[in-house]
Structures are given as C-alpha cells and as structure tokens.
C-alpha cells in the first residue's frame, strides 16, 4: 500500500518543481534581458572613459585609480553576465557579451597595465617605450573591434527576433572615437 501513495506524491512534487521553473518561459521580457546586458556594458564603458581621462592627465595616482576601476568593473561584468540564463534557449547575446567583457578583463590586466607602467616613467620614457605604447594601444584596438562587432551582431539579432528598437549607444561612440 505504501508504494501506491508514493507515486501521486512523486507526480505532485514534479509538478510543483516544473511550475516553480516557470514552465521553461523566461522570467523577464526580452527588453529587460537586453537592458540588463546593456547596463553591465555601460558600467564598464564608463570605467574605460574614466581611465582614458586619466591617460590624458598622466597623473600616476589617477592612472592607478582608473585602471583599478576598469579592472574591477570588467571582473564584475564577467561574473554578472556568467550568471545569466539562456533566453528562450539561446545564449548568443550572453556569450557575445561575456566574450567582450572577458576581453576587457584581460586587456585591463595585460595591455592597459603595461601602458600605465610605461607612462609612469614620465621623462624617463625611452623611444622604445613610446613604440611599445603605440603597439599595445593598436593591439587593444584591433582585438576589441572583433569582440565589439560580435556583440553588436548578437544584439541586433536579439533585437530583431523580439522586435526591440535599437538605440545608439553614445558611450560606445565615445570609446570608438578615443585616440582619433
């Protein structure tokens, strides 16, 4: 007799679990999902812009603070976007954002750190140092283009799939125009 009572309990338990998962439907709208990704991106972009201002001033403490802010924001962006679920089975937007943020994280630890170390030399900077700066900056710019393009394409596809309007990202334009 005990086995007969366990089967309805098991079925009921499974039904409760499925209902609590929302039946596979996302708990947020496509617009909310997209906006969360963009909010994370804007946080990182603002830190990049702050670091760029520090590059213009060449004050060592401001360079260090700008780099630290960029490193922390890119690390947090990677952690935050990693927690995102697939949206209706697709991870395309999440993956593109994650790759972009991982690029930022790596660049903040490697190329940007090296550039700041060189800039801190001030008057002791050699012509070789200046060449290295140019090479590092070009390397970051070249590498970033691919990640930006993949993210832009993923966002456009997501927007098209869910009929979301695409708004120009003025902060991204600022980054694109840095050094021009």
C-alpha positions in Angstrom: 0.0 0.0 0.0 2.8 2.4 0.7 4.0 2.3 -2.9 0.7 3.5 -4.2 0.8 6.6 -2.1 4.4 7.4 -3.1 3.5 7.7 -6.8 1.0 10.5 -6.5 3.4 12.3 -4.2 6.2 12.0 -6.7 3.9 13.3 -9.5 2.8 16.2 -7.3 6.4 17.0 -6.4 7.4 17.1 -10.1 4.5 19.3 -11.0 5.5 21.8 -8.3 9.1 21.8 -9.5 8.0 22.4 -13.1 5.7 25.2 -12.1 8.3 26.9 -10.0 10.6 26.9 -13.0 8.0 28.8 -15.0 7.4 26.0 -17.4 10.5 27.0 -19.3 9.4 30.5 -20.0 11.8 33.4 -19.2 11.0 35.3 -16.0 11.8 38.6 -17.7 10.9 40.2 -21.0 13.4 40.4 -23.9 13.7 44.1 -23.4 14.5 43.6 -19.7 17.1 40.9 -20.6 18.7 43.2 -23.2 18.7 46.2 -20.9 20.4 44.2 -18.2 23.2 43.3 -20.6 23.5 46.9 -21.7 23.5 48.2 -18.2 26.5 46.0 -17.4 28.2 47.1 -20.6 27.7 50.8 -19.7 29.2 50.3 -16.3 32.4 49.0 -18.0 32.4 51.7 -20.7 32.2 54.4 -18.0 35.3 53.0 -16.3 37.1 52.9 -19.7 36.2 56.5 -20.3 37.4 57.4 -16.8 40.7 55.6 -17.5 41.0 57.5 -20.8 40.7 60.8 -18.9 43.5 59.6 -16.6 45.6 58.8 -19.7 45.1 62.4 -20.8 46.3 63.8 -17.5 49.2 61.4 -16.9 48.9 61.7 -13.1 50.1 58.3 -11.7 47.6 58.1 -8.9 44.7 58.8 -11.3 46.1 56.2 -13.8 46.2 53.6 -11.0 42.7 54.5 -9.8 41.4 54.4 -13.4 43.0 51.1 -14.0 41.7 49.6 -10.8 38.1 50.8 -11.6 38.4 49.3 -15.0 39.7 46.0 -13.7 37.0 45.8 -11.0 34.2 46.7 -13.4 35.3 44.2 -16.1 35.7 41.5 -13.4 32.2 42.2 -12.1 30.8 42.3 -15.6 32.2 38.8 -16.3 30.8 37.5 -13.0 27.4 39.1 -13.6 26.9 38.0 -17.2 28.0 34.5 -16.3 25.0 34.2 -14.1 22.6 34.9 -16.9 20.4 32.1 -18.2 19.9 31.4 -21.8 17.0 33.4 -23.2 14.4 31.0 -24.6 17.2 28.5 -25.2 19.6 30.9 -26.8 22.9 32.1 -25.3 24.1 34.1 -28.3 23.7 37.5 -26.7 25.0 36.3 -23.3 28.0 34.7 -25.0 28.9 37.7 -27.1 28.7 40.0 -24.0 30.7 37.5 -21.9 33.4 37.4 -24.6 33.6 41.2 -24.8 33.8 41.5 -21.0 36.4 38.8 -20.8 38.4 40.7 -23.4 38.1 43.9 -21.3 39.2 42.0 -18.2 42.3 40.5 -19.9 43.2 43.8 -21.5 42.9 45.6 -18.2 45.3 43.1 -16.6 47.8 43.0 -19.5 48.0 45.7 -22.1 46.5 48.6 -20.1 48.7 47.7 -17.1 51.8 47.7 -19.3 50.8 51.0 -20.9 50.4 52.6 -17.4 53.7 51.2 -16.2 55.4 52.9 -19.2 53.5 56.2 -18.8 54.5 56.4 -15.2 58.1 56.6 -16.3 57.4 60.2 -17.3 60.5 61.9 -18.6 62.5 58.7 -18.3 60.4 57.1 -21.1 62.5 55.9 -24.0 61.7 55.9 -27.7 61.4 52.1 -27.4 58.8 52.7 -24.6 56.9 55.0 -26.9 56.9 52.4 -29.7 55.7 49.8 -27.2 52.8 52.1 -26.1 51.7 52.5 -29.7 51.9 48.8 -30.3 49.9 48.0 -27.2 47.2 50.6 -28.0 46.9 49.3 -31.6 46.7 45.7 -30.4 43.9 46.5 -28.0 42.0 48.5 -30.6 42.4 45.8 -33.2 41.3 43.0 -30.8 38.4 45.0 -29.4 36.9 45.5 -32.9 36.2 41.8 -33.3 34.5 41.5 -29.9 32.5 44.7 -30.4 31.3 43.5 -33.8 30.3 40.1 -32.5 28.4 41.8 -29.6 26.7 44.3 -31.9 25.6 41.5 -34.3 24.3 39.4 -31.4 22.4 42.4 -30.0 20.9 43.2 -33.4 19.8 39.7 -33.9 18.2 39.6 -30.5 16.5 42.9 -31.1 15.2 41.7 -34.5 14.0 38.4 -33.0 12.0 40.2 -30.3 11.1 43.4 -32.2 13.1 45.6 -30.0 14.2 49.1 -31.2 17.9 49.6 -31.3 19.2 52.8 -29.8 22.5 54.3 -30.5 25.0 53.9 -27.6 26.6 57.3 -27.3 29.1 56.0 -24.7 30.3 53.3 -27.2 30.8 56.1 -29.8 33.0 57.9 -27.3 35.1 54.8 -26.9 35.3 54.3 -30.7 36.5 57.9 -31.1 39.2 57.7 -28.4 42.6 58.5 -29.8 41.2 59.9 -33.1 
